């Protein structure tokens, strides 16, 4: 069923609307000539297709600033890896309420995004640039604080009649909302889970990430282990390397002790300037140490830092 505000569509009309929106990628309901005129007029009112946006481009990267119906602004990023793969980094909130010290987005928060506002970001790039093969919920906001809308958006992204993006090509990154991870553990899907860790001990993590003040890293890893036990799926722990903050060999030693568990992997992220910290110069040494300890470790490829489109740089400021 397609349901938006007061309008409900079912049956063969639903399949027509889905095809028009997500396959044909129409940007005006007047183009939907297979639908009755009265329905087109209703859809114009209940689900406008125009997207108000500006594009900023860097090599292999396009950042869109979207102006929403209440004049709130969000940012979303298209990262083109090659001719076969393109990833959209999706926002789920206007700003972010978590206030992580290293992230520009956390300086303000207004509201959760609605389902159509989440999907609008993928539609924008699909219509005017290229259809994405992968989706990451790593943009503005904490996905598990807008849980129901994010899950509904994922269903539409995954639906063969809509975007038809495989569940294993969709990833959610959480700063560690434990109740959200518990809910996600019981979802019947194969969407990937990532944990923004960024510190190997509670004292440092609580300084960097206020969200962690109510629980310990041990508490967090227990719910992650429950997720792995039930789903048998690998979990990625994101670790942003900041100079003289969390990048010493001692930090690497502490992190390796946490990560020596089945189906754990570490994704090291070079710090992108937001004016508060500096980029680590020890990335290679840090990565080498983890790998020598047998930790599955990768380093994130950088996209869009020149246009403030990289990790931690998205913010409602343009």
N, C-alpha and C positions, 0 to 999 in steps of 0.2 A: 504493500500500500504506500502511496505517496500522500503525505499529509503535511500541509503547511498552513499555519494559522487556521482559518475557517474552511479551507478547501481540502477535500478528500477525493483522491482518484484511485480507482481500482481496475482490475481486469485488463483487457487489451489496451484501454486508454493509458493505463499505467506504463505498459511496455512502450507505447508510443512516446510518452513524455520522457521516459528514461533514455530512449534512443536519441531523441531530439537534444536533450541536455548534455548527455555524457558521451555519445558516439558522434552525432552530427555536430555537436558543439555550437549550436545556434546562439547568437547574442541578441536576438530580438524575436519576441513571440509572433510577430507578423510573418516570420519565415516558416512558422509551423502550420503550413497550409493543410496538413493531414488532420488537423484538429478543427472542430466547429468554431465559428467565429465567437460565439458566446463564451466558450471555454478559453479561447485566446485572450479575450478581454479580462476574464477573471484572473488568469495567470499573470497578466500584466500588472494587475493590482496586488495580488498576493505574493508573487515571486518575480520581481523585476530582474532582468538579466544584465543590465548595464553594470559595469564595474568601473569605479572611479579610481584611477591608479596613475602612478608615475614609475618609470623604470630607470634604474641606475645600473650601468654595466661595467664589468671588469672582465678580464680574460676568463672564459669558460663559466662566468657567473653573471646572473641577472638578479637584482634585488628589486622587488616591487613594494612600494608604499601604497597601501590601499586605504582610501577614505571611506569609512562605513557610514551607514544611514544616520547615525547620531553624531557624525563628524569626528568620531574616534578614529585613530590611525593605527594600523598594524603593518608589520613587515613580514615578507615571505621571500624565500630565495630559491632560485633554480640553479643547480650545479650540474654542469654537463661534463661527465667523465670521459665519454667518447661517443661515437656514432650510435652505439647500442644502449648506453645507459645514461639516464638523467634522473637526478634526485631533487624532489621539492622538500625544502625544510619548512614545515608548517607551524604557524602560531595557533595557540588555543585560547589565549587571553589577551586583553588589551593591557599591556604591561605585565608585571608579575608581582605577587604579594610577598615573595620569599626573601627578598633583600640580600641575596648573596653579594658579598663585597666586591667580587671580581667581575660582576655582570652588569652591564649598563641597563639591561631591561628591568632589573629589580629595583630601580630608583622610583618607579611609579606603578600604580595599579588602578584600573578603572572598573573592569567587569570581565566576566566570562564571555567567550564567543558563542554564538548560536551555531547550530549544525551547518546551516547554509553559509555562514560566514567562514567556517573552517573549509568547507568544500570550494568556496569561491576562490580561494588561493590556488587550488589545483586546477580549477577551471580556467583561470586567467592564463596560466602558462600553457595549458593544453590548447586553448583557442588560438593564441597569438604567437606562440613560439614552438613548443613541441610537447607531445604527451610524455609525462614522466613514467619511468619504469619502477621507481622506488619512492617511498614517502618516509620522512623522518619527522616525528613530533618533537623537534628540538629547537623550535623557534621561540617566540615570546610566550611566556607563561608556563605553568606547571600542569601537565596533562591530567594528573590524577586529582587536581582540584576542580576540574571541569569534566569529571569522569563520564557521566552519561552522554553528554554531547560528543565527546571524543570517541566513545565506543560506537555511537550511532554513525558518526562520520566514517569510521573505519569500515563498518558494514557496507556502506555505500561505495567506498573506495574499492572494496574487495568484491563486490557483487558483479558477477559476469554480465549482467544486464546494464551495469553502470560503468565505472572506470575499469573494472576487471584487473585490478592490481593484486598480485598474489600476496597472501598474508605474510609469507616469509620475506617479502620485500617491503614490509611496513615495520617501522620501529618506533617504540615509545621510550622517551628518556624521562626519568623521574629523579628529582632531587632527594628522594627517599621518603615519600609519603606512605607510611607503612600500611595504613588502612587501604589505600589504593592498590598497593602490591598484593595484599590479601584478596581483594576483589578480583584483580586481574588474574590471579592464580586459578580462579574458578571459571574464567572465560573459556569457551570452546572455540579457540582459534590458535593460530600458529604465529601470531604477531610477536616480533622480537622485543625483548626488554633490556633496557640499558639503565644503569644506576650512575648518577653523577656523584662521585665519591670525593675526589679532589683533596683529600687529606687522609693520612694513614693512622691517625689517632683522634680521640674524642676532643681533646683540648683544642687542637688546631682546627678541626672541622667545625666546632661550635663558634669559633671566631670568624671563620670564613662564611659559614652557612647557618644563619639563625634557625632555619627549619629543624636542625639537628639537636637543638637544646632540650627537646623533650624525650630523647631516646639515645641509646648508645650505638656505636657501629656494630657491636655484638648483636643488639636487638635487630638491626637492619639486616645483617647477614643471616640471622635465623629465619626471617620471612623469605629472603632470597633462596635459602636452602630448601624451604618448603615448596617454593615455586619450582625449583629444579627437580625435586623429588617427584612432584606430580606431573610436570610437563616433559621432563627429560631434555629440556632446551638449554642451550648455552646462554649465559648472561654476561653482558659487556659492562665493565666498570670504567667510566670515563674519569680521566685524571688530568686536570689542567696544570701544566708546569709553570710555576711562577718563581722568578729569581729570588733566592734567599728567603723563600716562604715555605715551599714544600718540595724542593728539588734536590736536597742533599742525598748522599749515599745512605745516611742514616734513615731518611724518609723512605728510600727505596727498600731498605732492609725491613722496616716496619710494614710497608705495603706488601712485600713478598710473603711475609708471615700470614697476612690476612688472605692472600690470594691463592694459597696452596690448597685449593679445593677443586674437586671435579667440576668441569663445565664453567669455570671462571675464566674470563679473559680481561686483559687491561688494554684500554685504548688511550694512549698518551696524546694530549692535545697541546700544541704550542700556544702560548698565551697571546691573545690579540689585544692590543692596547685599548683600554678604556680610561686611561689616565691615572689609575690607582696603583698598578703593579707593573713590573717589568718582565719581559720574556726571559725564560731560563736559558742559560748557556750550557746546561748540563744534560740536555736531552739524550744525546748518544750514550753518555756514561750511565744515566739512569736506566735507559732501555736495556743496555748491555747487562747491567746488574740483574734486572728482573729475569731476563732470558737465561742467564747462567744459573738462576735459581729454579729454572724449569717453568716459569710463568709464561703462558701464551700472551705475547705482547705485540701490539700493533701501534703505529703512529699515524694519526689522522692527517690526511692530505689537506693542504690549506686552500680554501676558496674565498675570494672576495674581501680580503682584509682592507684593500684600498678603498672600498666603497662602504665600509662599516657593515659588511654582510657576513662576517666570520663569527665563529662561536663566541658568545658573550657580548657581541657588539650591537645586536638588534635592540632598538629602543625607540620609543615614541617621541622622536625629537626632530624629525624632518618636516 
